[in-house]
């Protein structure tokens, strides 16, 4: 484990640069992972049922 002391701006720049170094298809999959992880992020919401009207299904060949 590595501990780094840096400013928020430095951290954001480092994360952005690492993301942009990814291949375009890896960037897309990282974006989809982020979207999926946001579903588990705690939020203050009303007790409405989630709208399952947008589903992305990725099928692998092979």
N, C-alpha and C positions, 0 to 999 in steps of 0.2 A: 504494500500500500504506500502511496506517495502522498505527502502533505505539501501543498503549495500555498504560499501567501501571496495573493494578488488582488488587484482591485476588481470590482464588478465589470468594469469596461474591458479589462484585460481578459477576464474569464470569458465574457461574451464573445470577444474577438477570437479567442482560441477555439471556442466551440464552433463558431461560424466557419472559421478556416478549416477545421477538421471535417465539418459537414461538406464543405465545398470541394474538398479533396476526394470525396467519394465519387465513384463512377455514377453516371446519371441513374442507372437502374437501381443501384444501392441507395441513392438519395431518395428515390421514390419509395422503396421498401422501408427506409428509416422513417419517412413521413407517415406511411401507413401504420407503422409500429407506434409512433407518437399518437396518432389518432386513436388507436386501440387503447393505449395506456391512459389517455385522458378520460375514458369512460370510468376508470377506477379512481379518479381524482376526487377528493371530497369537495362537495359544493353545497351551498345553501339553496335548496330548491323546494318547490311545492311538491305535493304528492301526486303529480300527474304521471300517468304511465308513459314509459319511453316510446318514442316513435321509431319503430323498426322499418322505416320506409326506404332506407339507403343501406344496401348490403353489397360489399365488394367481396367477391369470391375469387381466390387465386388458385388455379389448378396447375400443378406442375406436370411436365411431360417427362416420362422416363421412369 
